[in-house]
Every structure is written in C-alpha cells, then in structure tokens.
Amino acid sequence: MVSLIRRWLSGLLLAAMVFVALTPILWTVLGSFKRLRDIVTPVPKLFFSPTLENFAIILQNPSIREGLGHSVIVVGASVLLGAVLGVPAAYSLARHVQRLKGDFQFFVLSLRFMPPVAIAIPFIVIYLDLGLYDTLAGLILVYLMTTISTVIWLSVPAFERVPKEIEEAAAMEGCGPGEIFVKFALPIAAPSLFGALVFTFVLVWNELLLALTLAADNATLPVVAASITSLGKEVPWGVINASTVILVLPPLVFIGLLMSFINRMMKPGRR
C-alpha cells in the first residue's frame, strides 16, 4: 500500500513538472493564433476564434525570410564544420591522449566561460580590418568557436564508452585507424553524438548577441525576431508569438532529420 501511494505521488509530481514545463510553450502556440484583443484581455481566453494573420505578417515580411535563410546557412555550416572537425578531435582525445586529456577538455570547456560581449568587441575590430564584418562567413567563423568546443566537450565521453575490445579486434583483422573510427567507433557512439549535435545546433540557433553585434544587413532570425517588438506603438504580442513558433520549427526539423539518419545508420544492415 505504501509503495502504491509512493508511486502515485511520484507520478503526480512528474505530471505537475511536465505541466509547468509545457505551459509556457502551449501558451505561446495559442497566442500565435490569437488576435491582439484576445491576448491583452484581463481574463485569459482559452476559447477564441483562431487566426493565421500573425503568421501571414511574419511570412510576408522580407526581413524574416532573409533572417531565416541567413540562420539556416550560418548555423548549418557552423554545426557541420564543428562536427567534421570536433568529432575526430574528440575521438583522438578519448583514445590517444591520456596525460593531458583532462587539461585539453578543460581548455575546450573554458572557451564557453567567456561572455559573448568579450568575444564580439575584438572581433568587430578584426573583421573591419579583414572585410568580414556583416558577412555570413564572419558569423560562421565566430560560431565555430562554440560548435567545435561544445562538440569536443560532449563527444569525448561518448567515445570513452566505446569498448576498446571492439577496436582491438578490428585492428587484429587488419583495419586501419580511420576505418576503425568510421566503421566501429562512430556508429557505436552515434546516439550520444546525436545529443551533442542537437545541443550545439540549438545553442547557436538561438544565439543573439554575437549576431546582433557582428551583422547588420545579414542579420539572423533571432535578431530579426527581436526587432519585431518595435513594430507600431503597441507590442504585437500575436506576431511575437508567431515569430517564436517559426524560430522553434527549424531545430525540430533538424532533430527529426538527424534522428532518421542515425536510425538508418544504426540498422544492422548499414554496418
């Protein structure tokens, strides 16, 4: 009886935590389909006549479309380059570096200690001299500091959990280091690497200060979405909610595509 009550209370607590976590998200989605008068009413409305006007305003705004395109290019390129450079580096740290591995990992992690403004100010001067200010290439280079460091930091433990016996058996069969990494270590560590890439993608997708400081005409979607609050004399809450929903959709699509790719790679016939 006591265990039943304990399980019931645990389930109730878990349901309450899920409800608290999902309420802001659901409220934002509802707000994106509301008219302004239904949002600013003193009594919150759960039942209302939905409208797509807020999404129409967003999608008809050329700056939103350009910002979405810039974000896809910058974030996609930086995450891809970060994975191409960071995953092999993490494997090398996990397998071939012993004495200084902890120091390397701490150094990589310490790159995330710096506030964005401490990075942005010197990069403004450097980019103005190099002609990279307000360019997509300049944003990609800055974002690489985040993607590479985060991918390495999160991928080293994933490769450490790969059994060494599998790699040793592959080496005895005549496989080279590169073949062992691609055919054995990478597929086994893929689920953990998936989480690292998703976390990295979301981290740079939502980045605001660096993009706001280093780009003007080539602003990313978070910068453009933040500027919507200045439209008109009153805050367009419905438009802001719709822009938030649109801002969240690309990471969800990325997660779905990455999960599909990893599921295909993890099938026995693919190994």
DRENDO-1510 file (C-alpha; in Angstrom, 1 decimal, always signed):
<recs>
REC; n; res; u; v; w
REC; 1; MET; +0.0; +0.0; +0.0 .
REC; 2; VAL; +2.8; +2.4; +0.9 .
REC; 3; SER; +4.6; +1.6; -2.3 .
REC; 4; LEU; +1.4; +2.2; -4.3 .
REC; 5; ILE; +0.9; +5.6; -2.7 .
REC; 6; ARG; +4.6; +6.5; -3.3 .
REC; 7; ARG; +4.3; +5.6; -7.0 .
REC; 8; TRP; +1.0; +7.6; -7.2 .
REC; 9; LEU; +2.7; +10.6; -5.7 .
REC; 10; SER; +5.7; +10.3; -7.9 .
REC; 11; GLY; +3.5; +10.1; -11.0 .
REC; 12; LEU; +1.5; +13.1; -9.8 .
REC; 13; LEU; +4.7; +15.1; -9.1 .
REC; 14; LEU; +6.1; +14.2; -12.6 .
REC; 15; ALA; +2.8; +15.2; -14.3 .
REC; 16; ALA; +2.9; +18.5; -12.4 .
REC; 17; MET; +6.5; +19.2; -13.5 .
REC; 18; VAL; +5.7; +18.3; -17.1 .
REC; 19; PHE; +2.7; +20.6; -17.0 .
REC; 20; VAL; +4.7; +23.5; -15.6 .
REC; 21; ALA; +7.4; +22.9; -18.3 .
REC; 22; LEU; +4.9; +22.8; -21.2 .
REC; 23; THR; +2.6; +25.5; -20.1 .
REC; 24; PRO; +4.7; +28.5; -21.5 .
REC; 25; ILE; +5.2; +26.6; -24.8 .
REC; 26; LEU; +1.5; +25.8; -25.2 .
REC; 27; TRP; +0.6; +29.4; -24.2 .
REC; 28; THR; +3.0; +30.8; -26.9 .
REC; 29; VAL; +1.5; +28.5; -29.5 .
REC; 30; LEU; -2.1; +29.6; -28.5 .
REC; 31; GLY; -1.0; +33.2; -28.6 .
REC; 32; SER; +0.3; +32.9; -32.1 .
REC; 33; PHE; -3.3; +32.1; -33.3 .
REC; 34; LYS; -4.9; +34.9; -31.2 .
REC; 35; ARG; -5.8; +38.4; -32.2 .
REC; 36; LEU; -4.3; +41.2; -30.1 .
REC; 37; ARG; -7.6; +41.9; -28.3 .
REC; 38; ASP; -7.8; +38.3; -27.2 .
REC; 39; ILE; -4.2; +38.4; -25.8 .
REC; 40; VAL; -4.4; +41.6; -23.8 .
REC; 41; THR; -7.8; +40.9; -22.3 .
REC; 42; PRO; -7.7; +40.9; -18.4 .
REC; 43; VAL; -9.2; +37.4; -18.3 .
REC; 44; PRO; -7.1; +34.9; -20.3 .
REC; 45; LYS; -9.1; +33.3; -23.1 .
REC; 46; LEU; -8.8; +29.6; -23.7 .
REC; 47; PHE; -11.6; +29.6; -26.3 .
REC; 48; PHE; -11.3; +32.0; -29.2 .
REC; 49; SER; -11.6; +32.4; -32.9 .
REC; 50; PRO; -8.2; +31.4; -34.3 .
REC; 51; THR; -6.5; +33.4; -37.0 .
REC; 52; LEU; -3.5; +33.0; -39.3 .
REC; 53; GLU; -3.0; +36.7; -39.6 .
REC; 54; ASN; +0.1; +36.7; -37.3 .
REC; 55; PHE; +1.9; +34.1; -39.4 .
REC; 56; ALA; +0.9; +35.9; -42.6 .
REC; 57; ILE; +2.5; +39.1; -41.2 .
REC; 58; ILE; +5.7; +37.1; -40.4 .
REC; 59; LEU; +5.9; +35.2; -43.6 .
REC; 60; GLN; +5.2; +38.3; -45.7 .
REC; 61; ASN; +8.0; +40.2; -44.0 .
REC; 62; PRO; +11.1; +40.0; -46.3 .
REC; 63; SER; +13.4; +40.6; -43.4 .
REC; 64; ILE; +12.0; +37.4; -41.7 .
REC; 65; ARG; +12.6; +35.3; -44.8 .
REC; 66; GLU; +16.1; +36.7; -45.2 .
REC; 67; GLY; +16.8; +36.2; -41.5 .
REC; 68; LEU; +15.6; +32.6; -41.7 .
REC; 69; GLY; +17.8; +32.0; -44.8 .
REC; 70; HIS; +20.8; +33.5; -43.0 .
REC; 71; SER; +20.3; +31.4; -39.9 .
REC; 72; VAL; +20.0; +28.2; -41.9 .
REC; 73; ILE; +23.2; +28.9; -43.8 .
REC; 74; VAL; +25.2; +30.2; -40.8 .
REC; 75; VAL; +24.1; +27.6; -38.2 .
REC; 76; GLY; +24.1; +24.7; -40.7 .
REC; 77; ALA; +27.6; +25.5; -41.9 .
REC; 78; SER; +29.0; +26.1; -38.4 .
REC; 79; VAL; +27.4; +22.9; -37.0 .
REC; 80; LEU; +28.6; +20.8; -40.0 .
REC; 81; LEU; +32.1; +22.2; -39.8 .
REC; 82; GLY; +32.1; +21.8; -36.0 .
REC; 83; ALA; +31.1; +18.2; -36.3 .
REC; 84; VAL; +33.6; +17.4; -39.0 .
REC; 85; LEU; +36.4; +19.0; -37.0 .
REC; 86; GLY; +35.2; +18.3; -33.5 .
REC; 87; VAL; +34.2; +14.7; -33.6 .
REC; 88; PRO; +37.6; +13.3; -34.9 .
REC; 89; ALA; +39.3; +15.6; -32.4 .
REC; 90; ALA; +37.2; +14.2; -29.6 .
REC; 91; TYR; +38.0; +10.6; -30.7 .
REC; 92; SER; +41.7; +11.4; -30.7 .
REC; 93; LEU; +41.4; +12.8; -27.2 .
REC; 94; ALA; +39.5; +9.8; -25.9 .
REC; 95; ARG; +41.8; +7.2; -27.4 .
REC; 96; HIS; +45.2; +8.7; -28.0 .
REC; 97; VAL; +45.7; +11.3; -25.3 .
REC; 98; GLN; +46.0; +10.2; -21.6 .
REC; 99; ARG; +48.1; +12.5; -19.5 .
REC; 100; LEU; +46.8; +15.9; -20.7 .
REC; 101; LYS; +43.3; +14.8; -21.7 .
REC; 102; GLY; +41.7; +16.5; -18.7 .
REC; 103; ASP; +43.6; +19.7; -19.4 .
REC; 104; PHE; +42.5; +19.7; -23.0 .
REC; 105; GLN; +38.9; +19.1; -22.1 .
REC; 106; PHE; +39.0; +21.9; -19.5 .
REC; 107; PHE; +40.6; +24.2; -22.1 .
REC; 108; VAL; +37.8; +23.4; -24.6 .
REC; 109; LEU; +35.2; +23.9; -21.9 .
REC; 110; SER; +36.8; +27.2; -20.8 .
REC; 111; LEU; +36.0; +28.7; -24.3 .
REC; 112; ARG; +32.4; +28.7; -23.2 .
REC; 113; PHE; +33.2; +30.7; -20.0 .
REC; 114; MET; +33.7; +33.9; -21.8 .
REC; 115; PRO; +30.7; +36.2; -22.2 .
REC; 116; PRO; +29.7; +36.8; -25.8 .
REC; 117; VAL; +30.4; +40.6; -25.5 .
REC; 118; ALA; +34.1; +39.7; -24.6 .
REC; 119; ILE; +34.3; +37.9; -28.0 .
REC; 120; ALA; +32.3; +40.4; -30.0 .
REC; 121; ILE; +34.3; +43.5; -29.3 .
REC; 122; PRO; +37.7; +42.3; -30.5 .
REC; 123; PHE; +36.0; +40.5; -33.5 .
REC; 124; ILE; +34.5; +43.8; -34.6 .
REC; 125; VAL; +38.0; +45.4; -34.9 .
REC; 126; ILE; +39.4; +42.3; -36.6 .
REC; 127; TYR; +36.5; +41.9; -39.0 .
REC; 128; LEU; +36.6; +45.6; -40.0 .
REC; 129; ASP; +40.3; +45.2; -41.0 .
REC; 130; LEU; +39.7; +41.9; -42.8 .
REC; 131; GLY; +36.5; +43.0; -44.5 .
REC; 132; LEU; +34.5; +40.2; -42.8 .
REC; 133; TYR; +32.2; +42.5; -40.8 .
REC; 134; ASP; +28.5; +41.9; -41.6 .
REC; 135; THR; +29.2; +38.8; -43.6 .
REC; 136; LEU; +27.9; +35.3; -43.3 .
REC; 137; ALA; +31.4; +33.9; -43.4 .
REC; 138; GLY; +32.4; +36.1; -40.4 .
REC; 139; LEU; +29.4; +34.8; -38.4 .
REC; 140; ILE; +30.3; +31.2; -39.3 .
REC; 141; LEU; +33.9; +31.6; -38.1 .
REC; 142; VAL; +32.7; +33.1; -34.8 .
REC; 143; TYR; +30.1; +30.3; -34.3 .
REC; 144; LEU; +32.8; +27.7; -34.9 .
REC; 145; MET; +34.3; +28.6; -31.6 .
REC; 146; THR; +31.0; +27.5; -30.0 .
REC; 147; THR; +30.3; +24.5; -32.1 .
REC; 148; ILE; +33.8; +22.9; -32.1 .
REC; 149; SER; +34.3; +23.4; -28.3 .
REC; 150; THR; +30.8; +22.1; -27.5 .
REC; 151; VAL; +31.1; +19.1; -29.8 .
REC; 152; ILE; +34.5; +18.1; -28.4 .
REC; 153; TRP; +33.4; +18.5; -24.8 .
REC; 154; LEU; +30.3; +16.4; -25.2 .
REC; 155; SER; +31.8; +13.8; -27.6 .
REC; 156; VAL; +34.8; +12.7; -25.6 .
REC; 157; PRO; +32.7; +10.8; -23.0 .
REC; 158; ALA; +30.7; +9.2; -25.9 .
REC; 159; PHE; +33.9; +7.7; -27.4 .
REC; 160; GLU; +35.2; +6.7; -24.0 .
REC; 161; ARG; +32.2; +4.5; -23.6 .
REC; 162; VAL; +33.0; +2.6; -26.8 .
REC; 163; PRO; +34.5; -0.8; -25.8 .
REC; 164; LYS; +38.2; -0.9; -26.6 .
REC; 165; GLU; +37.9; -4.7; -27.3 .
REC; 166; ILE; +35.9; -4.0; -30.4 .
REC; 167; GLU; +38.6; -1.7; -31.8 .
REC; 168; GLU; +41.3; -4.1; -30.9 .
REC; 169; ALA; +39.5; -6.9; -32.6 .
REC; 170; ALA; +39.1; -4.7; -35.7 .
REC; 171; ALA; +42.8; -3.8; -35.7 .
REC; 172; MET; +43.7; -7.5; -35.5 .
REC; 173; GLU; +41.6; -8.1; -38.6 .
REC; 174; GLY; +43.7; -5.5; -40.5 .
REC; 175; CYS; +41.5; -2.4; -40.2 .
REC; 176; GLY; +43.4; +0.9; -40.1 .
REC; 177; PRO; +42.7; +3.7; -37.6 .
REC; 178; GLY; +40.5; +5.6; -40.0 .
REC; 179; GLU; +38.5; +2.5; -40.8 .
REC; 180; ILE; +38.1; +1.7; -37.1 .
REC; 181; PHE; +36.8; +5.2; -36.4 .
REC; 182; VAL; +34.3; +5.2; -39.3 .
REC; 183; LYS; +33.0; +1.7; -39.2 .
REC; 184; PHE; +33.1; +0.9; -35.5 .
REC; 185; ALA; +33.6; +3.8; -33.0 .
REC; 186; LEU; +31.4; +6.3; -34.8 .
REC; 187; PRO; +28.3; +4.0; -35.2 .
REC; 188; ILE; +28.5; +2.9; -31.5 .
REC; 189; ALA; +28.9; +6.4; -30.2 .
REC; 190; ALA; +26.3; +7.8; -32.6 .
REC; 191; PRO; +23.4; +8.1; -30.1 .
REC; 192; SER; +25.5; +10.2; -27.7 .
REC; 193; LEU; +26.9; +12.2; -30.6 .
REC; 194; PHE; +23.3; +12.9; -31.7 .
REC; 195; GLY; +22.6; +14.6; -28.4 .
REC; 196; ALA; +25.8; +16.7; -28.7 .
REC; 197; LEU; +24.9; +17.9; -32.2 .
REC; 198; VAL; +21.4; +18.7; -31.2 .
REC; 199; PHE; +22.6; +20.7; -28.2 .
REC; 200; THR; +25.1; +22.5; -30.3 .
REC; 201; PHE; +22.6; +23.3; -33.0 .
REC; 202; VAL; +20.1; +24.8; -30.5 .
REC; 203; LEU; +22.8; +26.7; -28.8 .
REC; 204; VAL; +24.0; +28.6; -31.9 .
REC; 205; TRP; +20.5; +28.8; -33.5 .
REC; 206; ASN; +19.3; +30.9; -30.5 .
REC; 207; GLU; +22.4; +33.0; -30.2 .
REC; 208; LEU; +21.6; +36.7; -30.3 .
REC; 209; LEU; +24.3; +39.0; -29.0 .
REC; 210; LEU; +27.1; +37.9; -31.5 .
REC; 211; ALA; +24.8; +38.1; -34.5 .
REC; 212; LEU; +23.4; +41.4; -33.3 .
REC; 213; THR; +26.9; +42.8; -32.9 .
REC; 214; LEU; +28.7; +41.4; -35.9 .
REC; 215; ALA; +25.9; +41.6; -38.5 .
REC; 216; ALA; +23.5; +44.3; -39.7 .
REC; 217; ASP; +22.2; +43.6; -43.2 .
REC; 218; ASN; +23.0; +39.9; -42.8 .
REC; 219; ALA; +21.1; +39.5; -39.5 .
REC; 220; THR; +20.0; +36.1; -38.4 .
REC; 221; LEU; +16.4; +35.1; -37.4 .
REC; 222; PRO; +16.8; +35.7; -33.7 .
REC; 223; VAL; +18.0; +39.3; -34.4 .
REC; 224; VAL; +15.1; +39.9; -36.8 .
REC; 225; ALA; +12.6; +38.3; -34.4 .
REC; 226; ALA; +13.8; +40.5; -31.5 .
REC; 227; SER; +13.3; +43.7; -33.7 .
REC; 228; ILE; +9.6; +42.9; -34.1 .
REC; 229; THR; +8.9; +44.3; -30.7 .
REC; 230; SER; +9.4; +47.8; -32.1 .
REC; 231; LEU; +6.6; +47.5; -34.7 .
REC; 232; GLY; +3.9; +50.1; -34.1 .
REC; 233; LYS; +3.0; +51.9; -30.9 .
REC; 234; GLU; +1.9; +48.8; -29.0 .
REC; 235; VAL; +3.6; +45.5; -28.7 .
REC; 236; PRO; +2.3; +43.0; -31.3 .
REC; 237; TRP; +2.1; +40.0; -29.0 .
REC; 238; GLY; +0.5; +37.8; -31.5 .
REC; 239; VAL; +3.2; +38.5; -34.1 .
REC; 240; ILE; +5.9; +37.9; -31.5 .
REC; 241; ASN; +4.4; +34.6; -30.5 .
REC; 242; ALA; +4.1; +33.6; -34.2 .
REC; 243; SER; +7.8; +34.5; -34.7 .
REC; 244; THR; +8.7; +32.4; -31.7 .
REC; 245; VAL; +6.9; +29.4; -33.2 .
REC; 246; ILE; +8.7; +29.9; -36.5 .
REC; 247; LEU; +12.0; +30.2; -34.7 .
REC; 248; VAL; +11.5; +26.9; -32.9 .
REC; 249; LEU; +10.4; +24.9; -36.0 .
REC; 250; PRO; +13.9; +24.6; -37.8 .
REC; 251; PRO; +15.5; +22.9; -34.7 .
REC; 252; LEU; +12.6; +20.5; -34.5 .
REC; 253; VAL; +13.1; +19.7; -38.2 .
REC; 254; PHE; +16.8; +19.3; -37.7 .
REC; 255; ILE; +16.3; +16.9; -34.8 .
REC; 256; GLY; +13.8; +14.8; -36.8 .
REC; 257; LEU; +16.2; +14.5; -39.8 .
REC; 258; LEU; +19.2; +13.7; -37.6 .
REC; 259; MET; +17.2; +11.0; -35.7 .
REC; 260; SER; +16.2; +9.5; -39.0 .
REC; 261; PHE; +19.8; +9.5; -40.2 .
REC; 262; ILE; +21.1; +7.9; -37.0 .
REC; 263; ASN; +18.3; +5.3; -37.0 .
REC; 264; ARG; +19.3; +4.3; -40.6 .
REC; 265; MET; +23.0; +4.2; -39.6 .
REC; 266; MET; +22.3; +2.0; -36.6 .
REC; 267; LYS; +20.5; -0.6; -38.6 .
REC; 268; PRO; +22.5; -3.9; -38.7 .
REC; 269; GLY; +22.4; -3.9; -42.5 .
REC; 270; ARG; +24.1; -0.5; -42.6 .
REC; 271; ARG; +27.2; -1.5; -40.5 .
</recs>
